[in-house]
């Protein structure tokens, strides 16, 4: 069976369109995951900042206690 040039081109076009659609879905998934990761990192960063501030307060209180006990 001989496949015409037109059929070959049509088949290749269909393959490329399917591959393109799959690539778009993968890209959308990656962008969604990237946004989710950014959100998680922002929350973690905020928690780190709060804990560092609290530790700083505790250290300040320790210094005060030591100074008052002398």
TIRO-2110 file (N, C-alpha, C; in Angstrom, 1 decimal):
// TIRO-2110
0.8, -1.2, 0.0, N, 1, A
0.0, 0.0, 0.0, CA, 1, A
0.9, 1.2, 0.0, C, 1, A
0.6, 2.1, -0.9, N, 2, A
1.4, 3.3, -1.0, CA, 2, A
0.7, 4.5, -0.3, C, 2, A
1.4, 5.1, 0.6, N, 3, A
0.8, 6.3, 1.3, CA, 3, A
1.2, 7.5, 0.5, C, 3, A
0.2, 8.3, 0.2, N, 4, A
0.5, 9.6, -0.5, CA, 4, A
1.2, 10.6, 0.4, C, 4, A
1.8, 11.5, -0.2, N, 5, A
2.5, 12.6, 0.5, CA, 5, A
1.5, 13.3, 1.3, C, 5, A
0.4, 13.6, 0.8, N, 6, A
-0.7, 14.3, 1.6, CA, 6, A
-1.1, 13.5, 2.9, C, 6, A
-1.2, 12.2, 2.8, N, 7, A
-1.5, 11.4, 3.9, CA, 7, A
-0.4, 11.4, 5.0, C, 7, A
0.8, 11.4, 4.5, N, 8, A
2.0, 11.4, 5.3, CA, 8, A
2.1, 12.7, 6.1, C, 8, A
1.9, 13.8, 5.4, N, 9, A
1.9, 15.1, 6.0, CA, 9, A
0.8, 15.3, 7.0, C, 9, A
-0.4, 14.8, 6.7, N, 10, A
-1.5, 14.9, 7.6, CA, 10, A
-1.3, 14.1, 8.8, C, 10, A
-0.7, 12.9, 8.7, N, 11, A
-0.4, 12.0, 9.8, CA, 11, A
0.7, 12.7, 10.7, C, 11, A
1.7, 13.3, 10.1, N, 12, A
2.7, 14.0, 10.9, CA, 12, A
2.2, 15.2, 11.6, C, 12, A
1.3, 15.9, 10.9, N, 13, A
0.6, 17.1, 11.5, CA, 13, A
-0.2, 16.6, 12.8, C, 13, A
-0.9, 15.6, 12.7, N, 14, A
-1.7, 15.1, 13.8, CA, 14, A
-0.7, 14.7, 15.0, C, 14, A
0.4, 14.0, 14.6, N, 15, A
1.3, 13.7, 15.7, CA, 15, A
1.9, 14.9, 16.4, C, 15, A
2.3, 15.9, 15.6, N, 16, A
2.8, 17.1, 16.2, CA, 16, A
1.8, 17.8, 17.0, C, 16, A
0.6, 17.9, 16.6, N, 17, A
-0.4, 18.6, 17.4, CA, 17, A
-0.7, 17.9, 18.7, C, 17, A
-0.7, 16.5, 18.7, N, 18, A
-0.8, 15.8, 19.9, CA, 18, A
0.4, 16.0, 20.9, C, 18, A
1.6, 16.0, 20.3, N, 19, A
2.8, 16.3, 21.1, CA, 19, A
2.8, 17.7, 21.6, C, 19, A
2.3, 18.7, 20.9, N, 20, A
2.2, 20.0, 21.3, CA, 20, A
1.3, 20.2, 22.5, C, 20, A
0.1, 19.5, 22.3, N, 21, A
-0.9, 19.6, 23.4, CA, 21, A
-0.4, 18.9, 24.7, C, 21, A
0.3, 17.8, 24.6, N, 22, A
0.9, 17.2, 25.7, CA, 22, A
1.9, 18.1, 26.4, C, 22, A
2.7, 18.8, 25.6, N, 23, A
3.7, 19.7, 26.1, CA, 23, A
3.1, 20.9, 26.8, C, 23, A
2.0, 21.4, 26.3, N, 24, A
1.2, 22.5, 26.9, CA, 24, A
0.7, 22.0, 28.3, C, 24, A
0.2, 20.8, 28.4, N, 25, A
-0.3, 20.3, 29.6, CA, 25, A
0.8, 20.1, 30.7, C, 25, A
2.0, 19.6, 30.2, N, 26, A
3.1, 19.5, 31.1, CA, 26, A
3.6, 20.9, 31.6, C, 26, A
3.6, 21.9, 30.7, N, 27, A
4.0, 23.2, 31.1, CA, 27, A
3.0, 23.8, 32.2, C, 27, A
1.7, 23.6, 31.9, N, 28, A
0.7, 24.1, 32.9, CA, 28, A
0.9, 23.5, 34.2, C, 28, A
1.2, 22.1, 34.2, N, 29, A
1.4, 21.4, 35.5, CA, 29, A
2.6, 21.9, 36.2, C, 29, A
3.7, 22.2, 35.5, N, 30, A
4.9, 22.7, 36.1, CA, 30, A
4.7, 24.1, 36.6, C, 30, A
4.0, 24.9, 35.9, N, 31, A
3.7, 26.3, 36.4, CA, 31, A
2.9, 26.2, 37.7, C, 31, A
1.9, 25.3, 37.7, N, 32, A
1.1, 25.1, 38.9, CA, 32, A
2.0, 24.7, 40.1, C, 32, A
2.9, 23.7, 39.9, N, 33, A
3.7, 23.2, 40.9, CA, 33, A
4.7, 24.3, 41.4, C, 33, A
5.2, 25.1, 40.4, N, 34, A
6.1, 26.2, 40.8, CA, 34, A
5.4, 27.2, 41.7, C, 34, A
4.2, 27.5, 41.4, N, 35, A
3.4, 28.5, 42.2, CA, 35, A
3.2, 27.9, 43.6, C, 35, A
2.9, 26.6, 43.6, N, 36, A
2.6, 26.0, 44.9, CA, 36, A
3.9, 26.0, 45.8, C, 36, A
5.0, 25.7, 45.1, N, 37, A
6.3, 25.7, 45.8, CA, 37, A
6.7, 27.1, 46.3, C, 37, A
6.4, 28.1, 45.5, N, 38, A
6.7, 29.5, 45.9, CA, 38, A
5.9, 29.8, 47.1, C, 38, A
4.6, 29.4, 47.1, N, 39, A
3.7, 29.7, 48.3, CA, 39, A
4.3, 29.0, 49.5, C, 39, A
4.7, 27.8, 49.4, N, 40, A
5.3, 27.0, 50.5, CA, 40, A
6.5, 27.7, 51.1, C, 40, A
7.4, 28.1, 50.1, N, 41, A
8.6, 28.8, 50.5, CA, 41, A
8.4, 30.1, 51.2, C, 41, A
7.4, 30.8, 50.8, N, 42, A
7.0, 32.1, 51.4, CA, 42, A
6.5, 31.8, 52.9, C, 42, A
5.7, 30.8, 53.0, N, 43, A
5.2, 30.5, 54.4, CA, 43, A
6.4, 30.1, 55.3, C, 43, A
7.3, 29.2, 54.8, N, 44, A
8.4, 28.8, 55.5, CA, 44, A
9.3, 30.0, 55.9, C, 44, A
9.5, 30.9, 55.0, N, 45, A
10.3, 32.1, 55.2, CA, 45, A
9.7, 32.9, 56.3, C, 45, A
8.4, 33.1, 56.3, N, 46, A
7.7, 33.8, 57.3, CA, 46, A
7.9, 33.2, 58.7, C, 46, A
7.8, 31.8, 58.7, N, 47, A
7.9, 31.1, 60.0, CA, 47, A
9.3, 31.3, 60.5, C, 47, A
10.3, 31.2, 59.6, N, 48, A
11.7, 31.4, 60.0, CA, 48, A
11.9, 32.7, 60.7, C, 48, A
11.3, 33.8, 60.0, N, 49, A
11.5, 35.1, 60.5, CA, 49, A
10.9, 35.3, 61.9, C, 49, A
9.7, 34.7, 62.1, N, 50, A
9.0, 34.8, 63.4, CA, 50, A
9.9, 34.1, 64.5, C, 50, A
10.4, 32.9, 64.2, N, 51, A
11.2, 32.1, 65.1, CA, 51, A
12.5, 32.9, 65.5, C, 51, A
13.1, 33.4, 64.4, N, 52, A
14.3, 34.2, 64.7, CA, 52, A
14.1, 35.4, 65.6, C, 52, A
13.0, 36.1, 65.4, N, 53, A
12.6, 37.2, 66.2, CA, 53, A
12.3, 36.7, 67.7, C, 53, A
11.6, 35.6, 67.8, N, 54, A
11.3, 35.1, 69.2, CA, 54, A
12.6, 34.7, 69.9, C, 54, A
13.5, 34.0, 69.1, N, 55, A
14.8, 33.6, 69.7, CA, 55, A
15.6, 34.9, 70.1, C, 55, A
15.5, 35.9, 69.3, N, 56, A
16.2, 37.2, 69.7, CA, 56, A
15.7, 37.8, 70.9, C, 56, A
14.4, 37.7, 71.1, N, 57, A
13.8, 38.2, 72.4, CA, 57, A
14.2, 37.4, 73.6, C, 57, A
14.2, 36.0, 73.4, N, 58, A
14.7, 35.2, 74.5, CA, 58, A
16.1, 35.4, 74.8, C, 58, A
17.0, 35.7, 73.9, N, 59, A
18.4, 36.0, 74.2, CA, 59, A
18.5, 37.3, 74.9, C, 59, A
17.7, 38.3, 74.5, N, 60, A
17.7, 39.5, 75.2, CA, 60, A
17.2, 39.4, 76.6, C, 60, A
16.2, 38.6, 76.9, N, 61, A
15.8, 38.3, 78.2, CA, 61, A
16.8, 37.6, 79.1, C, 61, A
17.5, 36.7, 78.4, N, 62, A
18.6, 36.0, 79.1, CA, 62, A
19.7, 36.9, 79.6, C, 62, A
20.1, 37.9, 78.7, N, 63, A
21.1, 38.9, 79.0, CA, 63, A
20.6, 39.7, 80.2, C, 63, A
19.3, 40.1, 80.1, N, 64, A
18.8, 41.0, 81.2, CA, 64, A
18.8, 40.2, 82.5, C, 64, A
18.4, 39.0, 82.5, N, 65, A
18.4, 38.2, 83.8, CA, 65, A
19.8, 38.0, 84.3, C, 65, A
20.8, 37.8, 83.5, N, 66, A
22.2, 37.6, 83.9, CA, 66, A
22.7, 39.0, 84.5, C, 66, A
22.4, 40.1, 83.8, N, 67, A
22.8, 41.4, 84.3, CA, 67, A
22.2, 41.7, 85.6, C, 67, A
20.9, 41.4, 85.9, N, 68, A
20.2, 41.7, 87.1, CA, 68, A
20.7, 40.8, 88.2, C, 68, A
21.2, 39.7, 87.9, N, 69, A
21.6, 38.7, 89.0, CA, 69, A
23.0, 39.0, 89.5, C, 69, A
23.7, 39.9, 88.8, N, 70, A
25.1, 40.2, 89.3, CA, 70, A
25.1, 41.2, 90.4, C, 70, A
END
